[in-house]
Amino acid sequence: MFEGTVRNGTIDRLAIGLSGLCLVHCVASAVFVALLASAGGFLLNPVFHEVGLTLAILLGMIGLGRGLLQHGFMLPAAIGSLGLGMMAGALTLGHDGGEVLYSILGVLILALGHDLNRRAVV
């Protein structure tokens, strides 16, 4: 049953959806920080980022790893790993050091890796 789920790209679609939620979170956080300091502070809580990155890593390992084993193409996993690395590195920058920009770029690159993986699954 899990084999069919991976084969039709469900995990990759789920990971792309998570990337989209992360993108919305990053943009909403930046807007809320500019408009409402207290709401922005809540959304910028490090727990959101740590939990989101943990979920992204788990879905990346499952989706991209299974895809690599199934179709043998390294490119989706490599691109996805680059996106995860950018997201993880962004956590070290702080909110005024470009965290939002690097998080958004990382999310987009990770989503591209999952999309390539979904398309490559036979």
A tleap script that builds the chain and sets N, CA, C and O, in Angstrom:
source leaprc.protein.ff14SB
mol = sequence {
  NMET PHE GLU GLY THR VAL ARG ASN GLY THR
  ILE ASP ARG LEU ALA ILE GLY LEU SER GLY
  LEU CYS LEU VAL HIE CYS VAL ALA SER ALA
  VAL PHE VAL ALA LEU LEU ALA SER ALA GLY
  GLY PHE LEU LEU ASN PRO VAL PHE HIE GLU
  VAL GLY LEU THR LEU ALA ILE LEU LEU GLY
  MET ILE GLY LEU GLY ARG GLY LEU LEU GLN
  HIE GLY PHE MET LEU PRO ALA ALA ILE GLY
  SER LEU GLY LEU GLY MET MET ALA GLY ALA
  LEU THR LEU GLY HIE ASP GLY GLY GLU VAL
  LEU TYR SER ILE LEU GLY VAL LEU ILE LEU
  ALA LEU GLY HIE ASP LEU ASN ARG ARG ALA
  VAL CVAL
}
set mol.1.N position { 0.825 -1.195 0.000 }
set mol.1.CA position { 0.000 0.000 0.000 }
set mol.1.C position { 0.867 1.255 0.000 }
set mol.1.O position { 0.613 2.183 -0.768 }
set mol.2.N position { 1.893 1.290 0.860 }
set mol.2.CA position { 2.790 2.452 0.898 }
set mol.2.C position { 3.518 2.601 -0.421 }
set mol.2.O position { 3.805 3.715 -0.858 }
set mol.3.N position { 3.820 1.466 -1.061 }
set mol.3.CA position { 4.521 1.491 -2.341 }
set mol.3.C position { 3.717 2.265 -3.378 }
set mol.3.O position { 4.279 3.076 -4.114 }
set mol.4.N position { 2.391 2.022 -3.446 }
set mol.4.CA position { 1.538 2.734 -4.393 }
set mol.4.C position { 1.448 4.213 -4.071 }
set mol.4.O position { 1.375 5.046 -4.975 }
set mol.5.N position { 1.452 4.545 -2.786 }
set mol.5.CA position { 1.398 5.937 -2.365 }
set mol.5.C position { 2.628 6.688 -2.844 }
set mol.5.O position { 2.529 7.809 -3.342 }
set mol.6.N position { 3.781 6.065 -2.692 }
set mol.6.CA position { 5.022 6.699 -3.144 }
set mol.6.C position { 5.043 6.771 -4.655 }
set mol.6.O position { 5.493 7.762 -5.230 }
set mol.7.N position { 4.559 5.727 -5.295 }
set mol.7.CA position { 4.618 5.655 -6.745 }
set mol.7.C position { 3.810 6.769 -7.394 }
set mol.7.O position { 4.230 7.316 -8.414 }
set mol.8.N position { 2.657 7.117 -6.824 }
set mol.8.CA position { 1.859 8.156 -7.469 }
set mol.8.C position { 2.210 9.559 -6.982 }
set mol.8.O position { 1.518 10.518 -7.323 }
set mol.9.N position { 3.263 9.693 -6.199 }
set mol.9.CA position { 3.779 11.003 -5.833 }
set mol.9.C position { 3.087 11.681 -4.670 }
set mol.9.O position { 3.223 12.892 -4.502 }
set mol.10.N position { 2.345 10.934 -3.858 }
set mol.10.CA position { 1.615 11.542 -2.752 }
set mol.10.C position { 2.545 12.231 -1.763 }
set mol.10.O position { 2.269 13.348 -1.325 }
set mol.11.N position { 3.638 11.577 -1.414 }
set mol.11.CA position { 4.568 12.170 -0.449 }
set mol.11.C position { 5.182 13.443 -1.021 }
set mol.11.O position { 5.329 14.434 -0.306 }
set mol.12.N position { 5.539 13.424 -2.293 }
set mol.12.CA position { 6.103 14.625 -2.906 }
set mol.12.C position { 5.070 15.746 -2.955 }
set mol.12.O position { 5.413 16.906 -2.726 }
set mol.13.N position { 3.816 15.422 -3.247 }
set mol.13.CA position { 2.775 16.442 -3.240 }
set mol.13.C position { 2.581 17.006 -1.840 }
set mol.13.O position { 2.392 18.211 -1.670 }
set mol.14.N position { 2.626 16.135 -0.838 }
set mol.14.CA position { 2.516 16.576 0.549 }
set mol.14.C position { 3.680 17.498 0.909 }
set mol.14.O position { 3.485 18.520 1.566 }
set mol.15.N position { 4.882 17.137 0.481 }
set mol.15.CA position { 6.056 17.962 0.759 }
set mol.15.C position { 5.976 19.307 0.035 }
set mol.15.O position { 6.378 20.331 0.588 }
set mol.16.N position { 5.465 19.312 -1.185 }
set mol.16.CA position { 5.286 20.574 -1.917 }
set mol.16.C position { 4.262 21.443 -1.182 }
set mol.16.O position { 4.435 22.657 -1.077 }
set mol.17.N position { 3.204 20.823 -0.680 }
set mol.17.CA position { 2.210 21.567 0.104 }
set mol.17.C position { 2.819 22.161 1.360 }
set mol.17.O position { 2.533 23.305 1.712 }
set mol.18.N position { 3.665 21.383 2.041 }
set mol.18.CA position { 4.359 21.893 3.228 }
set mol.18.C position { 5.266 23.058 2.850 }
set mol.18.O position { 5.365 24.033 3.595 }
set mol.19.N position { 5.922 22.966 1.708 }
set mol.19.CA position { 6.759 24.075 1.245 }
set mol.19.C position { 5.916 25.321 1.016 }
set mol.19.O position { 6.328 26.433 1.348 }
set mol.20.N position { 4.738 25.124 0.449 }
set mol.20.CA position { 3.842 26.255 0.236 }
set mol.20.C position { 3.396 26.888 1.549 }
set mol.20.O position { 3.333 28.112 1.667 }
set mol.21.N position { 3.087 26.045 2.534 }
set mol.21.CA position { 2.715 26.571 3.850 }
set mol.21.C position { 3.875 27.341 4.474 }
set mol.21.O position { 3.667 28.382 5.098 }
set mol.22.N position { 5.073 26.840 4.309 }
set mol.22.CA position { 6.252 27.527 4.836 }
set mol.22.C position { 6.419 28.889 4.157 }
set mol.22.O position { 6.727 29.885 4.811 }
set mol.23.N position { 6.213 28.916 2.857 }
set mol.23.CA position { 6.315 30.168 2.112 }
set mol.23.C position { 5.285 31.172 2.622 }
set mol.23.O position { 5.610 32.338 2.845 }
set mol.24.N position { 4.047 30.722 2.808 }
set mol.24.CA position { 3.001 31.603 3.339 }
set mol.24.C position { 3.379 32.082 4.733 }
set mol.24.O position { 3.200 33.256 5.057 }
set mol.25.N position { 3.903 31.178 5.560 }
set mol.25.CA position { 4.324 31.542 6.919 }
set mol.25.C position { 5.406 32.623 6.892 }
set mol.25.O position { 5.337 33.595 7.644 }
set mol.26.N position { 6.403 32.450 6.023 }
set mol.26.CA position { 7.501 33.431 5.954 }
set mol.26.C position { 6.991 34.810 5.519 }
set mol.26.O position { 7.343 35.828 6.113 }
set mol.27.N position { 6.172 34.825 4.494 }
set mol.27.CA position { 5.645 36.098 4.006 }
set mol.27.C position { 4.714 36.725 5.048 }
set mol.27.O position { 4.790 37.926 5.307 }
set mol.28.N position { 3.830 35.903 5.650 }
set mol.28.CA position { 2.911 36.427 6.658 }
set mol.28.C position { 3.679 36.962 7.864 }
set mol.28.O position { 3.302 37.983 8.438 }
set mol.29.N position { 4.754 36.274 8.247 }
set mol.29.CA position { 5.558 36.742 9.379 }
set mol.29.C position { 6.162 38.108 9.092 }
set mol.29.O position { 6.138 39.000 9.940 }
set mol.30.N position { 6.702 38.263 7.893 }
set mol.30.CA position { 7.313 39.540 7.534 }
set mol.30.C position { 6.263 40.655 7.520 }
set mol.30.O position { 6.526 41.767 7.978 }
set mol.31.N position { 5.080 40.355 6.995 }
set mol.31.CA position { 4.008 41.354 6.951 }
set mol.31.C position { 3.539 41.685 8.365 }
set mol.31.O position { 3.356 42.853 8.707 }
set mol.32.N position { 3.345 40.654 9.184 }
set mol.32.CA position { 2.894 40.898 10.556 }
set mol.32.C position { 3.928 41.662 11.374 }
set mol.32.O position { 3.572 42.487 12.217 }
set mol.33.N position { 5.207 41.389 11.127 }
set mol.33.CA position { 6.243 42.130 11.850 }
set mol.33.C position { 6.154 43.602 11.492 }
set mol.33.O position { 6.297 44.473 12.350 }
set mol.34.N position { 5.916 43.866 10.225 }
set mol.34.CA position { 5.815 45.259 9.797 }
set mol.34.C position { 4.550 45.926 10.346 }
set mol.34.O position { 4.569 47.115 10.663 }
set mol.35.N position { 3.459 45.175 10.461 }
set mol.35.CA position { 2.187 45.752 10.878 }
set mol.35.C position { 1.910 45.644 12.383 }
set mol.35.O position { 1.524 46.620 13.027 }
set mol.36.N position { 2.109 44.466 12.916 }
set mol.36.CA position { 1.755 44.221 14.316 }
set mol.36.C position { 2.906 43.497 15.010 }
set mol.36.O position { 3.102 42.300 14.800 }
set mol.37.N position { 3.643 44.190 15.808 }
set mol.37.CA position { 4.829 43.611 16.440 }
set mol.37.C position { 4.486 42.392 17.293 }
set mol.37.O position { 5.250 41.427 17.293 }
set mol.38.N position { 3.391 42.397 18.005 }
set mol.38.CA position { 3.072 41.259 18.876 }
set mol.38.C position { 2.694 40.022 18.068 }
set mol.38.O position { 3.130 38.923 18.409 }
set mol.39.N position { 1.903 40.161 17.014 }
set mol.39.CA position { 1.539 39.008 16.184 }
set mol.39.C position { 2.756 38.492 15.432 }
set mol.39.O position { 2.940 37.283 15.290 }
set mol.40.N position { 3.576 39.401 14.956 }
set mol.40.CA position { 4.795 39.001 14.261 }
set mol.40.C position { 5.733 38.246 15.179 }
set mol.40.O position { 6.369 37.276 14.765 }
set mol.41.N position { 5.822 38.687 16.429 }
set mol.41.CA position { 6.666 38.000 17.397 }
set mol.41.C position { 6.190 36.584 17.642 }
set mol.41.O position { 7.003 35.674 17.804 }
set mol.42.N position { 4.876 36.387 17.671 }
set mol.42.CA position { 4.323 35.045 17.849 }
set mol.42.C position { 4.668 34.146 16.675 }
set mol.42.O position { 5.086 33.004 16.866 }
set mol.43.N position { 4.495 34.657 15.452 }
set mol.43.CA position { 4.788 33.855 14.264 }
set mol.43.C position { 6.284 33.619 14.063 }
set mol.43.O position { 6.673 32.645 13.419 }
set mol.44.N position { 7.105 34.480 14.596 }
set mol.44.CA position { 8.547 34.312 14.443 }
set mol.44.C position { 9.156 33.459 15.548 }
set mol.44.O position { 10.379 33.365 15.654 }
set mol.45.N position { 8.328 32.845 16.359 }
set mol.45.CA position { 8.798 31.947 17.406 }
set mol.45.C position { 9.650 30.840 16.775 }
set mol.45.O position { 9.218 30.209 15.810 }
set mol.46.N position { 10.850 30.597 17.305 }
set mol.46.CA position { 11.730 29.574 16.730 }
set mol.46.C position { 11.112 28.178 16.663 }
set mol.46.O position { 11.538 27.360 15.848 }
set mol.47.N position { 10.124 27.893 17.498 }
set mol.47.CA position { 9.491 26.569 17.468 }
set mol.47.C position { 8.852 26.304 16.100 }
set mol.47.O position { 8.934 25.185 15.593 }
set mol.48.N position { 8.219 27.315 15.497 }
set mol.48.CA position { 7.631 27.150 14.171 }
set mol.48.C position { 8.692 26.707 13.171 }
set mol.48.O position { 8.473 25.781 12.389 }
set mol.49.N position { 9.833 27.369 13.201 }
set mol.49.CA position { 10.889 27.072 12.245 }
set mol.49.C position { 11.499 25.704 12.493 }
set mol.49.O position { 11.766 24.963 11.547 }
set mol.50.N position { 11.722 25.364 13.745 }
set mol.50.CA position { 12.337 24.080 14.067 }
set mol.50.C position { 11.419 22.914 13.708 }
set mol.50.O position { 11.866 21.917 13.142 }
set mol.51.N position { 10.141 23.044 14.040 }
set mol.51.CA position { 9.187 21.980 13.712 }
set mol.51.C position { 9.015 21.882 12.189 }
set mol.51.O position { 8.991 20.783 11.635 }
set mol.52.N position { 8.898 23.017 11.530 }
set mol.52.CA position { 8.754 23.014 10.070 }
set mol.52.C position { 9.951 22.402 9.379 }
set mol.52.O position { 9.794 21.619 8.441 }
set mol.53.N position { 11.149 22.747 9.828 }
set mol.53.CA position { 12.357 22.184 9.220 }
set mol.53.C position { 12.439 20.690 9.495 }
set mol.53.O position { 12.841 19.922 8.620 }
set mol.54.N position { 12.064 20.268 10.693 }
set mol.54.CA position { 12.079 18.839 11.011 }
set mol.54.C position { 11.117 18.073 10.107 }
set mol.54.O position { 11.462 17.011 9.587 }
set mol.55.N position { 9.905 18.612 9.917 }
set mol.55.CA position { 8.948 17.972 9.009 }
set mol.55.C position { 9.466 17.953 7.573 }
set mol.55.O position { 9.308 16.959 6.865 }
set mol.56.N position { 10.083 19.051 7.147 }
set mol.56.CA position { 10.625 19.121 5.788 }
set mol.56.C position { 11.735 18.091 5.593 }
set mol.56.O position { 11.808 17.448 4.546 }
set mol.57.N position { 12.592 17.934 6.588 }
set mol.57.CA position { 13.675 16.955 6.486 }
set mol.57.C position { 13.106 15.541 6.432 }
set mol.57.O position { 13.544 14.725 5.621 }
set mol.58.N position { 12.127 15.247 7.294 }
set mol.58.CA position { 11.531 13.904 7.295 }
set mol.58.C position { 10.847 13.593 5.968 }
set mol.58.O position { 11.049 12.522 5.397 }
set mol.59.N position { 10.032 14.536 5.474 }
set mol.59.CA position { 9.365 14.312 4.191 }
set mol.59.C position { 10.376 14.242 3.050 }
set mol.59.O position { 10.200 13.475 2.104 }
set mol.60.N position { 11.428 15.042 3.142 }
set mol.60.CA position { 12.474 14.997 2.116 }
set mol.60.C position { 13.182 13.655 2.101 }
set mol.60.O position { 13.425 13.086 1.037 }
set mol.61.N position { 13.516 13.146 3.288 }
set mol.61.CA position { 14.189 11.848 3.360 }
set mol.61.C position { 13.294 10.743 2.787 }
set mol.61.O position { 13.755 9.890 2.028 }
set mol.62.N position { 12.025 10.771 3.155 }
set mol.62.CA position { 11.112 9.723 2.683 }
set mol.62.C position { 10.837 9.869 1.185 }
set mol.62.O position { 11.054 8.938 0.410 }
set mol.63.N position { 10.356 11.051 0.791 }
set mol.63.CA position { 9.950 11.256 -0.596 }
set mol.63.C position { 11.107 11.227 -1.578 }
set mol.63.O position { 11.071 10.494 -2.567 }
set mol.64.N position { 12.131 12.021 -1.310 }
set mol.64.CA position { 13.264 12.089 -2.236 }
set mol.64.C position { 14.098 10.814 -2.192 }
set mol.64.O position { 14.606 10.358 -3.216 }
set mol.65.N position { 14.233 10.241 -0.988 }
set mol.65.CA position { 14.998 8.993 -0.867 }
set mol.65.C position { 14.331 7.840 -1.591 }
set mol.65.O position { 14.994 7.096 -2.315 }
set mol.66.N position { 13.018 7.679 -1.404 }
set mol.66.CA position { 12.295 6.607 -2.102 }
set mol.66.C position { 12.312 6.842 -3.608 }
set mol.66.O position { 12.451 5.897 -4.385 }
set mol.67.N position { 12.171 8.092 -4.017 }
set mol.67.CA position { 12.227 8.384 -5.447 }
set mol.67.C position { 13.577 8.017 -6.041 }
set mol.67.O position { 13.650 7.449 -7.130 }
set mol.68.N position { 14.638 8.340 -5.326 }
set mol.68.CA position { 15.988 7.999 -5.790 }
set mol.68.C position { 16.130 6.490 -5.951 }
set mol.68.O position { 16.712 6.019 -6.929 }
set mol.69.N position { 15.606 5.741 -5.003 }
set mol.69.CA position { 15.677 4.285 -5.093 }
set mol.69.C position { 14.816 3.747 -6.227 }
set mol.69.O position { 15.176 2.747 -6.849 }
set mol.70.N position { 13.694 4.386 -6.506 }
set mol.70.CA position { 12.792 3.899 -7.548 }
set mol.70.C position { 13.257 4.241 -8.954 }
set mol.70.O position { 13.324 3.371 -9.822 }
set mol.71.N position { 13.578 5.509 -9.175 }
set mol.71.CA position { 13.914 5.921 -10.543 }
set mol.71.C position { 15.399 6.112 -10.769 }
set mol.71.O position { 15.846 6.165 -11.915 }
set mol.72.N position { 16.168 6.216 -9.709 }
set mol.72.CA position { 17.625 6.292 -9.830 }
set mol.72.C position { 18.179 7.641 -10.246 }
set mol.72.O position { 19.385 7.763 -10.458 }
set mol.73.N position { 17.340 8.655 -10.371 }
set mol.73.CA position { 17.829 9.971 -10.759 }
set mol.73.C position { 18.264 10.746 -9.516 }
set mol.73.O position { 17.487 10.901 -8.574 }
set mol.74.N position { 19.492 11.226 -9.515 }
set mol.74.CA position { 20.046 11.916 -8.358 }
set mol.74.C position { 19.635 13.385 -8.296 }
set mol.74.O position { 19.620 13.973 -7.214 }
set mol.75.N position { 19.304 13.984 -9.433 }
set mol.75.CA position { 19.035 15.421 -9.492 }
set mol.75.C position { 17.930 15.888 -8.542 }
set mol.75.O position { 18.137 16.877 -7.839 }
set mol.76.N position { 16.762 15.226 -8.481 }
set mol.76.CA position { 15.733 15.706 -7.543 }
set mol.76.C position { 16.213 15.705 -6.093 }
set mol.76.O position { 15.952 16.654 -5.354 }
set mol.77.N position { 16.909 14.652 -5.685 }
set mol.77.CA position { 17.408 14.576 -4.305 }
set mol.77.C position { 18.478 15.639 -4.052 }
set mol.77.O position { 18.528 16.221 -2.968 }
set mol.78.N position { 19.315 15.891 -5.022 }
set mol.78.CA position { 20.363 16.897 -4.860 }
set mol.78.C position { 19.759 18.299 -4.747 }
set mol.78.O position { 20.167 19.090 -3.897 }
set mol.79.N position { 18.795 18.596 -5.600 }
set mol.79.CA position { 18.143 19.910 -5.549 }
set mol.79.C position { 17.362 20.061 -4.245 }
set mol.79.O position { 17.420 21.109 -3.602 }
set mol.80.N position { 16.635 19.015 -3.855 }
set mol.80.CA position { 15.900 19.058 -2.593 }
set mol.80.C position { 16.821 19.247 -1.403 }
set mol.80.O position { 16.497 19.992 -0.479 }
set mol.81.N position { 17.963 18.583 -1.415 }
set mol.81.CA position { 18.934 18.721 -0.325 }
set mol.81.C position { 19.498 20.139 -0.260 }
set mol.81.O position { 19.722 20.668 0.829 }
set mol.82.N position { 19.725 20.746 -1.403 }
set mol.82.CA position { 20.185 22.130 -1.430 }
set mol.82.C position { 19.144 23.047 -0.771 }
set mol.82.O position { 19.490 23.927 0.017 }
set mol.83.N position { 17.877 22.828 -1.104 }
set mol.83.CA position { 16.809 23.627 -0.501 }
set mol.83.C position { 16.744 23.437 1.002 }
set mol.83.O position { 16.592 24.408 1.744 }
set mol.84.N position { 16.859 22.190 1.464 }
set mol.84.CA position { 16.860 21.924 2.909 }
set mol.84.C position { 18.048 22.596 3.589 }
set mol.84.O position { 17.918 23.142 4.685 }
set mol.85.N position { 19.197 22.553 2.938 }
set mol.85.CA position { 20.388 23.200 3.492 }
set mol.85.C position { 20.221 24.698 3.614 }
set mol.85.O position { 20.646 25.306 4.596 }
set mol.86.N position { 19.593 25.294 2.602 }
set mol.86.CA position { 19.348 26.743 2.666 }
set mol.86.C position { 18.373 27.077 3.791 }
set mol.86.O position { 18.544 28.075 4.491 }
set mol.87.N position { 17.354 26.243 3.961 }
set mol.87.CA position { 16.379 26.469 5.034 }
set mol.87.C position { 17.048 26.339 6.394 }
set mol.87.O position { 16.807 27.154 7.285 }
set mol.88.N position { 17.884 25.322 6.559 }
set mol.88.CA position { 18.580 25.124 7.834 }
set mol.88.C position { 19.556 26.267 8.090 }
set mol.88.O position { 19.649 26.766 9.211 }
set mol.89.N position { 20.277 26.679 7.064 }
set mol.89.CA position { 21.225 27.780 7.207 }
set mol.89.C position { 20.543 29.092 7.535 }
set mol.89.O position { 21.109 29.929 8.239 }
set mol.90.N position { 19.324 29.281 7.029 }
set mol.90.CA position { 18.587 30.515 7.289 }
set mol.90.C position { 18.275 30.675 8.765 }
set mol.90.O position { 18.173 31.799 9.256 }
set mol.91.N position { 18.123 29.567 9.484 }
set mol.91.CA position { 17.831 29.650 10.918 }
set mol.91.C position { 18.965 30.302 11.696 }
set mol.91.O position { 18.746 30.822 12.790 }
set mol.92.N position { 20.156 30.280 11.151 }
set mol.92.CA position { 21.307 30.861 11.843 }
set mol.92.C position { 21.440 32.362 11.595 }
set mol.92.O position { 22.245 33.019 12.255 }
set mol.93.N position { 20.678 32.915 10.669 }
set mol.93.CA position { 20.847 34.312 10.273 }
set mol.93.C position { 20.121 35.302 11.167 }
set mol.93.O position { 20.536 36.458 11.255 }
set mol.94.N position { 19.066 34.893 11.824 }
set mol.94.CA position { 18.286 35.854 12.603 }
set mol.94.C position { 17.313 36.581 11.705 }
set mol.94.O position { 17.477 36.612 10.486 }
set mol.95.N position { 16.309 37.162 12.311 }
set mol.95.CA position { 15.226 37.762 11.537 }
set mol.95.C position { 15.641 39.003 10.757 }
set mol.95.O position { 14.996 39.344 9.766 }
set mol.96.N position { 16.683 39.676 11.173 }
set mol.96.CA position { 17.095 40.866 10.427 }
set mol.96.C position { 18.288 40.586 9.513 }
set mol.96.O position { 18.792 41.497 8.855 }
set mol.97.N position { 18.734 39.349 9.470 }
set mol.97.CA position { 19.908 39.007 8.663 }
set mol.97.C position { 19.593 38.258 7.394 }
set mol.97.O position { 20.458 37.552 6.876 }
set mol.98.N position { 18.397 38.382 6.875 }
set mol.98.CA position { 18.062 37.726 5.617 }
set mol.98.C position { 17.423 36.359 5.783 }
set mol.98.O position { 17.330 35.601 4.817 }
set mol.99.N position { 16.979 36.032 6.995 }
set mol.99.CA position { 16.381 34.710 7.232 }
set mol.99.C position { 15.196 34.462 6.313 }
set mol.99.O position { 15.065 33.382 5.739 }
set mol.100.N position { 14.333 35.465 6.175 }
set mol.100.CA position { 13.129 35.292 5.365 }
set mol.100.C position { 13.504 35.025 3.913 }
set mol.100.O position { 12.951 34.118 3.290 }
set mol.101.N position { 14.432 35.801 3.366 }
set mol.101.CA position { 14.830 35.620 1.973 }
set mol.101.C position { 15.414 34.236 1.734 }
set mol.101.O position { 15.026 33.557 0.784 }
set mol.102.N position { 16.345 33.808 2.589 }
set mol.102.CA position { 16.963 32.498 2.407 }
set mol.102.C position { 15.985 31.366 2.681 }
set mol.102.O position { 16.069 30.313 2.049 }
set mol.103.N position { 15.057 31.565 3.613 }
set mol.103.CA position { 14.027 30.550 3.863 }
set mol.103.C position { 13.140 30.388 2.629 }
set mol.103.O position { 12.859 29.265 2.210 }
set mol.104.N position { 12.704 31.489 2.056 }
set mol.104.CA position { 11.844 31.438 0.874 }
set mol.104.C position { 12.573 30.779 -0.293 }
set mol.104.O position { 12.003 29.932 -0.981 }
set mol.105.N position { 13.822 31.161 -0.518 }
set mol.105.CA position { 14.591 30.528 -1.602 }
set mol.105.C position { 14.755 29.032 -1.348 }
set mol.105.O position { 14.608 28.221 -2.263 }
set mol.106.N position { 15.060 28.672 -0.103 }
set mol.106.CA position { 15.217 27.259 0.240 }
set mol.106.C position { 13.937 26.479 0.032 }
set mol.106.O position { 13.968 25.361 -0.482 }
set mol.107.N position { 12.812 27.055 0.424 }
set mol.107.CA position { 11.513 26.398 0.259 }
set mol.107.C position { 11.209 26.190 -1.228 }
set mol.107.O position { 10.756 25.118 -1.628 }
set mol.108.N position { 11.455 27.200 -2.025 }
set mol.108.CA position { 11.188 27.091 -3.464 }
set mol.108.C position { 12.084 26.043 -4.118 }
set mol.108.O position { 11.626 25.278 -4.967 }
set mol.109.N position { 13.353 26.001 -3.731 }
set mol.109.CA position { 14.276 25.010 -4.288 }
set mol.109.C position { 13.881 23.605 -3.844 }
set mol.109.O position { 13.923 22.669 -4.643 }
set mol.110.N position { 13.494 23.449 -2.572 }
set mol.110.CA position { 13.041 22.148 -2.077 }
set mol.110.C position { 11.784 21.697 -2.823 }
set mol.110.O position { 11.683 20.534 -3.212 }
set mol.111.N position { 10.835 22.597 -3.023 }
set mol.111.CA position { 9.609 22.252 -3.761 }
set mol.111.C position { 9.946 21.838 -5.197 }
set mol.111.O position { 9.322 20.926 -5.739 }
set mol.112.N position { 10.921 22.498 -5.811 }
set mol.112.CA position { 11.357 22.112 -7.151 }
set mol.112.C position { 11.908 20.691 -7.137 }
set mol.112.O position { 11.596 19.897 -8.024 }
set mol.113.N position { 12.725 20.364 -6.138 }
set mol.113.CA position { 13.263 19.004 -6.031 }
set mol.113.C position { 12.153 17.974 -5.906 }
set mol.113.O position { 12.203 16.927 -6.552 }
set mol.114.N position { 11.141 18.264 -5.073 }
set mol.114.CA position { 10.021 17.331 -4.933 }
set mol.114.C position { 9.206 17.232 -6.216 }
set mol.114.O position { 8.736 16.150 -6.568 }
set mol.115.N position { 9.035 18.342 -6.915 }
set mol.115.CA position { 8.302 18.296 -8.185 }
set mol.115.C position { 9.049 17.471 -9.228 }
set mol.115.O position { 8.445 16.669 -9.939 }
set mol.116.N position { 10.353 17.668 -9.317 }
set mol.116.CA position { 11.158 16.864 -10.248 }
set mol.116.C position { 11.086 15.387 -9.868 }
set mol.116.O position { 11.007 14.519 -10.737 }
set mol.117.N position { 11.113 15.111 -8.580 }
set mol.117.CA position { 11.033 13.734 -8.093 }
set mol.117.C position { 9.673 13.117 -8.461 }
set mol.117.O position { 9.600 11.975 -8.915 }
set mol.118.N position { 8.620 13.880 -8.260 }
set mol.118.CA position { 7.271 13.387 -8.579 }
set mol.118.C position { 7.135 13.081 -10.052 }
set mol.118.O position { 6.508 12.090 -10.427 }
set mol.119.N position { 7.712 13.914 -10.889 }
set mol.119.CA position { 7.629 13.713 -12.326 }
set mol.119.C position { 8.491 12.540 -12.807 }
set mol.119.O position { 8.181 11.907 -13.816 }
set mol.120.N position { 9.578 12.257 -12.074 }
set mol.120.CA position { 10.494 11.198 -12.498 }
set mol.120.C position { 10.035 9.812 -12.071 }
set mol.120.O position { 10.479 8.817 -12.644 }
set mol.121.N position { 9.152 9.725 -11.075 }
set mol.121.CA position { 8.685 8.422 -10.600 }
set mol.121.C position { 7.899 7.749 -11.692 }
set mol.121.O position { 6.972 8.331 -12.255 }
set mol.122.N position { 8.269 6.522 -11.991 }
set mol.122.CA position { 7.660 5.787 -13.088 }
set mol.122.C position { 6.377 5.130 -12.701 }
set mol.122.O position { 5.747 4.471 -13.527 }
savepdb mol mol.pdb
quit
